[in-house]
Amino acid sequence: MVFVVGLFFVKNKSVFKNNSANGGLVYSGNEKIADLVNNDTDKDGVPDWEEGLFGTDPTKKDSNDDGIPDGIEIAKRNGQAPVDGELNLNIEEPEKLTETDQLSRELFSTVATLNQAGVVDQSTVDTISNSLINKISNSPARKTFTLSDLKVVQGDDKQTIKNYNDKLNQIYNKYPYPKYTVLDVLDKFFIDEDNVDESVLPQLDPIIKQTKNIIGEVVKVDVPKNLAFLHLDAVNELEKVLENVSDMRAYNTDIVVAMRGISQYEVNINNFESAANHLANAINQSLK
């Protein structure tokens, strides 16, 4: 079965280590950075870490006792005019940030918060670094197929399974991959620890295109009922790999997304290979 054994993703070395997700960035034990960053002791709408930047007292709503709450004074400094003594926080459109922008803001507020809390030491830095790796390396698939997306047929006789197998082979032959692999491109991309060659990333485009074409047609084939779950598993694992490779192309615009694609790639291609082999073995057994 060419669809299964003709893997264009050659897995011959590790690019990034993948770590288990921990549910958010942490700075000590199970203490989450988000909780610390969002802490607002005096409940004036200004996080404690931000009050430190403006020189206001995070424990008092009106630090200088002038009758004007800190939140309104800070808003004025930021160019936000108060309306009837309240902050005018109406925004016409939500700010569109890349994941890299979002992470950069989170890191800035994190460093400011931890500095004010006096907990920035090497252990904290190491914990944050590991937490960042976890956050970048772990994310759910954006698209997941279900059985309702497939054309499942009742027949499980040899002819039906042979027709199914032949169709998969035809699809793969219809969309040939380039002779190089994703890892070949990444080998050229990573020049050394400090430098990359972005010009090689367009070489991923033919792989992305052909994988999209294959998935698009594979979900439309008549799948024997006894192979439906194995077929579905293989398609979903290949979809994850497609998302990883597509994310790598975002390096110029959203480096966090790109690095996530690279870091998840090895695990997901291993999962795809396993799912594909299980399907191939089931087909071979059914055709004996």
Secondary structure, 3 states (H helix, E strand, C coil): CHHHHCCCCCCCCCCCCCCCCCCCCEEECCEEHHHHHCCCCCCCCCCHHHHHHHCCCCCCCCCCCCCCCHHHHHHHHCCCCCECCECCCCCCCCCCCCHHHHHHHHHHHHHHHHHHHCCCCHHHHHHHHHHHHHHHHCCCCCCCCCHHHCEEECCCCHHHHHHHHHHHHHHHHHCCCCCCCHHHHHHHHECCCCCECHHHHHHHHHHHHHHHHHHHHHCCCEEEHHHHHHHHHHHHHHHHHHHHHHHHHHHHCCHHHHHHHHHHHHHHHHHHHHHHHHHHHHHHHHHC
